[in-house]
Structure formats: C-alpha cells, structure tokens
Amino acid sequence: MKTVHLLLQNEALRSEERRTAKENKTEETEEEKDRFGPTMLKLVKAEAHGSKSYKKIVAIVDVLIDLTAEIKWSGADDEDKAYFDEVLTFAFALLGHPFPKVRKYVAEQLYVAILENEGVVKDDSKYDNACSVILETAWDGELEQTEEQEVAVRVRRNELADLMGVELSEKARAKKVVKKGKEKEKKDELASYMSLVKEAGR
C-alpha cells in the first residue's frame, strides 16, 4: 500500500490519457474512469479487511485519501457520485475504527484532503462547520459514550457525516453508553489510593 500511495502521489498509476486530461482540465473517458478509481477502491477494501496492523491501516488510509482528490460533485454523473459516496463512506467507517490512533490519523488526513479539495464537501455552506468538527474533536478519545464523557467520538463522527453529506447505516450511527466495569473501577480506586498516599507523604 505504501508503494501504491507513492505512485498515486506522483501520478505514476495514471495512464498518459489520464495525465493529459488532468493537465488540460478535460474530462476523462468512461474507460479510464471505469478501470481506475473503483478498481483501486476495491483493492484498498480488500487490504483493509480484518487487518489489525496499525502500519498497514495507515498505508491504506493514505491511498484512500489519495482517491478523495478525484472527488468533484459538480457536474458528476450518477455513476461518479456512487463511487465518490463509496470512497467517503469507507473513510468514515475508518473514522469509527476501534483503534484510537487510527481514528486520529484518519481525521488528520481527511482534514488535509478537505483543505486541498473543497469539493469533498457536497454543500459549500457547510464547509467551515465540517472543518471545525474535525479540528475540535479528540478523535483518539472514547469511541462510545461513557458516564464521564457525554459526547463520544461516534457522535461527532455522525455529525461530521451529516455536514459532509455522507450516508451512514443505522447500525454505524447507533449510539451506545458504556459503563465502567469492575476492573476499571478497581484501577480507578488504586489510582486514587496511590494519589492519596503521595499527597500524604509530602
């Protein structure tokens, strides 16, 4: 995936026709569209399936963000829109990843993508709000709502999806309240006790 990312960054995977089309700001042929974006997205999804390697997932995110550079809602046909939606939906799935470091990295890269290509946000009037949500959210915080943290990452992710016009399934949007288990409570009690001992020894 790292190699694919570097090749995409340098447009080495583009055919001569695609490079010429970009330079001249002309439309790509249907053949070029069909064999590049959707094929690359399919490859990225296959690589991501079941992976628990942080480095591999980061490389996958880099390639996925590269694909957002192609997004341009204005003038896009239904097939293009379906592909753009699929790219962003997958990005938002990773934004709700169980690994906090992954969520944080995805958010950072998504923010850069939005800055470089404002067309990623469907509604121009929601662009600033979308940027604010990304910047003001601690994406490595609790994914689900806890008794201490009322606004969970999932809630903020759903809010960002609404601003960017990304449709998430009801299952993906579902809010959960996680109660602290006995093991966590014991750790908290031990931490409080050690803190008390430390204070007493001063």
C-alpha positions in Angstrom: 0.0 0.0 0.0 2.9 2.4 0.7 4.2 1.8 -2.8 0.7 2.4 -4.2 0.4 5.7 -2.2 3.8 6.9 -3.6 2.8 6.0 -7.1 -0.5 7.8 -6.7 1.2 10.9 -5.3 3.4 11.0 -8.3 0.6 10.1 -10.7 2.6 7.1 -11.9 -0.5 5.0 -11.9 -2.3 7.3 -14.3 -2.2 6.5 -18.0 -0.9 9.0 -20.4 -4.5 9.8 -21.3 -5.5 10.5 -17.7 -2.4 12.7 -17.1 -3.2 14.7 -20.3 -6.9 15.1 -19.3 -5.9 16.4 -15.9 -3.3 18.8 -17.3 -5.8 20.1 -19.9 -8.6 20.1 -17.4 -10.7 17.9 -19.7 -13.0 15.0 -18.9 -11.5 11.5 -18.7 -13.0 8.9 -21.0 -15.5 6.4 -19.5 -13.0 3.6 -20.0 -10.4 5.5 -17.9 -12.9 6.2 -15.1 -14.1 2.6 -15.0 -10.8 0.9 -14.6 -9.0 3.2 -12.2 -11.0 4.6 -9.2 -13.4 1.8 -8.5 -10.7 -0.8 -9.1 -8.3 0.9 -6.7 -11.1 1.3 -4.0 -11.8 -2.4 -4.3 -8.1 -3.2 -3.7 -8.0 -0.9 -0.7 -11.1 -2.5 0.9 -9.7 -6.0 0.3 -6.4 -5.0 2.0 -8.2 -3.4 5.0 -10.5 -6.4 5.6 -9.6 -7.9 9.0 -6.3 -6.1 9.3 -5.1 -5.3 12.9 -1.8 -3.8 11.8 -1.6 -0.1 12.5 1.1 0.5 9.9 -0.9 -1.3 7.3 -4.1 0.5 8.1 -2.2 3.9 7.9 -0.9 3.0 4.5 -4.5 2.0 3.4 -5.8 5.4 4.7 -3.1 7.2 2.7 -4.3 5.6 -0.5 -7.9 6.2 0.4 -7.3 9.9 0.9 -5.5 10.0 -2.4 -8.7 8.8 -4.0 -10.6 11.8 -2.5 -8.6 14.1 -4.8 -10.8 12.8 -7.6 -14.0 13.9 -5.9 -15.9 16.6 -7.7 -19.6 16.6 -7.1 -20.4 19.5 -9.5 -21.2 18.0 -12.9 -20.7 14.4 -11.8 -23.0 11.7 -13.2 -24.8 9.1 -11.1 -22.0 6.6 -11.5 -19.4 9.0 -10.4 -21.5 10.1 -7.4 -22.0 6.5 -6.4 -18.2 6.0 -6.5 -17.5 9.2 -4.5 -20.0 8.2 -1.9 -18.4 4.8 -1.6 -14.9 6.4 -1.0 -16.2 8.7 1.7 -18.4 6.1 3.4 -15.3 3.8 3.7 -13.3 6.7 5.1 -16.0 7.4 7.7 -16.0 3.7 8.6 -12.3 4.0 9.4 -13.1 7.2 11.3 -15.0 4.9 13.7 -12.2 2.4 13.9 -11.7 0.6 17.3 -8.0 1.8 17.4 -7.9 5.4 18.7 -4.6 6.1 16.8 -6.3 5.1 13.5 -9.3 7.4 14.1 -6.9 10.3 14.9 -4.9 9.7 11.8 -7.9 9.4 9.5 -9.3 12.6 10.9 -6.0 14.4 10.3 -5.7 13.2 6.7 -9.4 13.9 6.0 -8.9 17.4 7.1 -5.9 17.8 4.7 -8.0 16.3 1.9 -10.8 18.8 2.5 -8.3 21.7 2.5 -6.8 20.6 -0.8 -10.1 19.7 -2.4 -13.0 21.7 -1.1 -15.2 19.7 -3.4 -15.1 16.8 -1.0 -17.9 18.6 1.0 -21.1 18.5 -1.0 -22.6 21.7 0.4 -20.3 24.7 0.3 -22.2 26.4 3.1 -21.2 23.5 5.5 -17.5 23.6 4.7 -16.4 25.7 7.6 -18.6 23.7 10.1 -17.1 20.4 8.8 -13.6 21.7 9.3 -14.5 22.9 12.8 -15.8 19.5 13.8 -12.7 17.8 12.6 -10.4 20.2 14.5 -12.4 20.4 17.7 -12.8 16.7 18.2 -10.4 14.5 20.2 -10.6 11.6 17.7 -8.4 9.4 20.0 -10.9 9.8 22.8 -13.7 7.3 23.7 -15.5 5.9 20.7 -18.7 5.3 22.6 -20.4 7.4 25.2 -19.3 6.8 28.8 -20.6 8.1 32.1 -17.8 10.6 32.2 -17.7 11.6 28.5 -21.1 12.7 27.2 -20.0 13.5 23.7 -18.4 10.4 22.2 -16.3 10.2 19.0 -19.1 8.3 17.3 -21.5 11.2 17.9 -19.0 13.7 16.4 -18.3 11.3 13.5 -22.1 11.2 12.8 -22.3 14.9 13.0 -19.4 15.3 10.5 -21.1 12.8 8.2 -24.3 14.9 8.1 -22.3 18.0 7.3 -20.4 16.3 4.5 -23.5 14.6 3.1 -22.2 11.1 3.9 -24.9 8.5 4.5 -24.1 6.0 7.3 -26.2 3.0 8.1 -28.3 2.9 11.2 -26.0 0.3 12.7 -23.0 2.5 12.1 -24.7 5.5 13.6 -26.0 3.7 16.7 -25.0 5.3 20.0 -24.0 3.2 22.9 -23.5 4.0 26.6 -20.5 2.1 28.0 -20.5 1.5 31.8 -17.2 1.1 33.6 -16.5 -2.5 34.5 -15.3 -3.7 37.9 -11.7 -4.0 36.5 -11.7 -0.3 35.5 -13.3 0.7 38.9 -10.5 -1.2 40.7 -7.9 0.6 38.7 -9.5 3.9 39.5 -9.7 3.1 43.2 -6.0 2.1 43.2 -5.0 5.3 41.4 -7.0 7.3 43.9 -5.3 5.5 46.8 -1.8 5.9 45.4 -2.5 9.6 44.8 -3.7 9.9 48.4 -0.6 8.2 49.7 1.6 10.5 47.6 -0.2 13.6 48.9 0.2 12.4 52.5 3.9 11.9 52.1 4.6 15.5 51.1 
